[in-house]
Amino acid sequence: MLALGIRRVHSAVDAPRLTKFFLHAPKCVEVEFANGSAFKLSAEFLRINSPAADGRVRSVGGEKVISGRRHVGIMSAELVGNYGVRIIFDDLHKTGIFSWDYFYHLGSNKFSLMRNYIKLLKKHGLSRDLPRRK
């Protein structure tokens, strides 16, 4: 478990101050905020919502889709300045920096974001699982 000391930076998002960040590698991240909100965000959920542009994103019908990440894991997290964390995933994705405000957005909208992601995969005939090797 990784716990980081948190300092607040002003941003355009009206998210409450982050008070706790815990990495439970490889499964999830837990974040807690000053307003009492607490969220447990899975590695898969964070990976598919990475704020970075990723070369492994498929463009299907003009939509960007990341598939096959159900069993992705988190290898580590690195503090970036005093505003966020870079998460390194075991599929070697490491370019996304998750700000404290973005964690609040993800946690607050977790169920609708995941539901929309699953609908998008179904729409394009894709899966949360990796394709089987032949």
Backbone hydrogen bonds in HBPLUS format (Angstrom, degrees):
<---DONOR---> <-ACCEPTOR-->    atom                        ^
c    i                          cat <-CA-CA->   ^        H-A-AA   ^      H-
h    n   atom  resd res      DA  || num        DHA   H-A  angle D-A-AA Bond
n    s   type  num  typ     dist DA aas  dist angle  dist       angle   num
A0002-LEU N   A0023-LEU O   3.06 MM  21  4.81 143.2  2.20 122.3 133.6     1
A0023-LEU N   A0002-LEU O   2.86 MM  21  4.81 147.7  1.96 131.6 142.1     2
A0034-ALA N   A0017-ARG O   2.74 MM  17  5.33 153.7  1.81 157.1 166.3     3
A0019-THR N   A0032-GLU O   2.78 MM  13  5.62 166.2  1.80 141.7 146.2     4
A0020-LYS N   A0032-GLU O   3.23 MM  12  4.98 159.6  2.28 132.7 130.5     5
A0032-GLU N   A0020-LYS O   2.98 MM  12  4.98 155.3  2.04 139.5 140.1     6
A0022-PHE N   A0030-GLU O   2.82 MM   8  5.06 162.0  1.85 156.6 159.2     7
A0030-GLU N   A0022-PHE O   2.81 MM   8  5.06 164.1  1.84 150.8 156.3     8
A0024-HIS N   A0028-CYS O   2.89 MM   4  5.29 163.0  1.92 155.2 158.3     9
A0027-LYS N   A0024-HIS O   2.91 MM   3  5.93 118.4  2.30 141.8 144.2    10
A0028-CYS N   A0024-HIS O   3.15 MM   4  5.29 163.6  2.17 130.3 133.3    11
A0074-ILE N   A0026-PRO O   2.94 MM  48  4.35 152.9  2.02 109.8 118.7    12
A0043-ALA N   A0027-LYS O   2.84 MM  16  5.56 142.8  1.98 157.8 147.9    13
A0029-VAL N   A0041-LEU O   2.93 MM  12  5.29 153.2  2.01 143.2 151.5    14
A0041-LEU N   A0029-VAL O   2.79 MM  12  5.29 169.1  1.80 166.5 167.7    15
A0031-VAL N   A0039-PHE O   2.92 MM   8  5.41 158.5  1.97 154.1 161.3    16
A0039-PHE N   A0031-VAL O   2.87 MM   8  5.41 159.6  1.91 156.2 163.1    17
A0033-PHE N   A0037-SER O   2.85 MM   4  5.33 154.9  1.91 162.9 166.5    18
A0036-GLY N   A0033-PHE O   2.95 MM   3  5.60 158.0  2.00 125.7 128.1    19
A0046-LEU N   A0042-SER O   2.97 MM   4  6.26 163.5  2.00 155.0 159.2    20
A0047-ARG N   A0043-ALA O   2.84 MM   4  5.99 158.9  1.88 152.3 158.8    21
A0048-ILE N   A0044-GLU O   2.96 MM   4  6.18 166.1  1.98 159.8 162.0    22
A0049-ASN N   A0045-PHE O   3.17 MM   4  6.21 130.5  2.43 135.6 147.9    23
A0049-ASN N   A0046-LEU O   3.25 MM   3  5.10 133.7  2.48  92.1 104.7    24
A0050-SER N   A0047-ARG O   3.31 MM   3  5.15 159.0  2.36 107.4 105.8    25
A0057-VAL N   A0054-ASP O   3.15 MM   3  5.65 161.4  2.18 120.2 121.5    26
A0058-ARG N   A0065-VAL O   2.95 MM   7  5.23 154.0  2.02 159.7 152.6    27
A0065-VAL N   A0058-ARG O   2.75 MM   7  5.23 165.6  1.77 159.0 164.2    28
A0060-VAL N   A0063-GLU O   2.81 MM   3  5.24 158.8  1.86 158.1 155.5    29
A0063-GLU N   A0060-VAL O   2.97 MM   3  5.24 164.5  1.99 114.4 118.6    30
A0068-GLY N   A0127-SER O   2.89 MM  59  5.88 159.4  1.93 144.3 149.4    31
A0072-VAL N   A0069-ARG O   3.22 MM   3  5.22 171.9  2.23 113.0 112.9    32
A0070-ARG N   A0128-ARG O   2.72 MM  58  5.04 159.0  1.76 160.1 153.1    33
A0090-ASP N   A0073-GLY O   2.83 MM  17  5.33 154.6  1.89 143.2 146.4    34
A0075-MET N   A0088-ILE O   2.73 MM  13  5.59 155.7  1.79 153.0 161.5    35
A0076-SER N   A0088-ILE O   3.33 MM  12  5.30 158.0  2.38 136.7 140.8    36
A0088-ILE N   A0076-SER O   2.91 MM  12  5.30 174.2  1.91 149.1 151.1    37
A0078-GLU N   A0086-ARG O   2.84 MM   8  5.14 158.3  1.89 145.8 153.2    38
A0086-ARG N   A0078-GLU O   2.82 MM   8  5.14 164.7  1.84 152.4 155.1    39
A0080-VAL N   A0084-GLY O   2.90 MM   4  5.33 172.7  1.91 138.3 136.3    40
A0083-TYR N   A0080-VAL O   3.39 MM   3  6.53 160.2  2.43 148.4 150.1    41
A0100-TRP N   A0083-TYR O   3.01 MM  17  6.11 145.9  2.13 154.2 152.6    42
A0085-VAL N   A0098-PHE O   2.92 MM  13  5.27 153.0  1.99 136.8 143.5    43
A0098-PHE N   A0085-VAL O   2.80 MM  13  5.27 158.2  1.84 162.1 154.5    44
A0089-PHE N   A0093-HIS O   2.99 MM   4  5.39 174.0  2.00 163.0 163.9    45
A0092-LEU N   A0089-PHE O   2.97 MM   3  5.39 145.2  2.09 118.4 121.7    46
A0103-PHE N   A0099-SER O   3.02 MM   4  6.40 152.7  2.09 150.3 157.2    47
A0104-TYR N   A0100-TRP O   3.17 MM   4  6.53 151.1  2.26 142.3 149.8    48
A0105-HIS N   A0101-ASP O   2.96 MM   4  6.31 157.6  2.01 147.3 153.3    49
A0106-LEU N   A0102-TYR O   2.83 MM   4  6.09 167.8  1.84 155.9 158.8    50
A0107-GLY N   A0103-PHE O   2.87 MM   4  6.03 168.6  1.88 152.1 155.5    51
A0108-SER N   A0104-TYR O   2.86 MM   4  5.93 161.8  1.90 151.2 156.5    52
A0109-ASN N   A0105-HIS O   3.06 MM   4  6.10 136.0  2.27 143.5 154.0    53
A0113-LEU N   A0109-ASN O   2.90 MM   4  5.96 164.5  1.93 165.6 170.9    54
A0114-MET N   A0110-LYS O   3.00 MM   4  6.10 161.5  2.03 148.8 153.8    55
A0115-ARG N   A0111-PHE O   2.96 MM   4  6.03 160.7  2.00 144.8 150.8    56
A0116-ASN N   A0112-SER O   2.95 MM   4  6.04 161.6  1.98 146.3 151.1    57
A0117-TYR N   A0113-LEU O   2.97 MM   4  6.14 148.4  2.08 140.9 149.9    58
A0118-ILE N   A0114-MET O   2.97 MM   4  6.23 162.3  2.00 154.7 157.9    59
A0119-LYS N   A0115-ARG O   3.03 MM   4  6.27 157.1  2.08 146.9 153.6    60
A0120-LEU N   A0116-ASN O   2.95 MM   4  6.12 153.3  2.02 143.6 150.8    61
A0121-LEU N   A0117-TYR O   2.96 MM   4  6.29 157.9  2.01 151.8 157.3    62
A0122-LYS N   A0118-ILE O   3.02 MM   4  6.25 167.6  2.03 150.9 154.0    63
A0123-LYS N   A0119-LYS O   2.90 MM   4  6.07 158.3  1.94 148.7 155.2    64
A0124-HIS N   A0120-LEU O   3.23 MM   4  6.47 143.1  2.37 143.1 151.0    65
A0124-HIS N   A0121-LEU O   3.12 MM   3  5.35 129.1  2.39 100.8 113.4    66
A0126-LEU N   A0121-LEU O   2.84 MM   5  4.77 167.6  1.86 143.6 141.5    67
A0125-GLY N   A0122-LYS O   3.09 MM   3  4.94 164.3  2.12 103.9 108.6    68
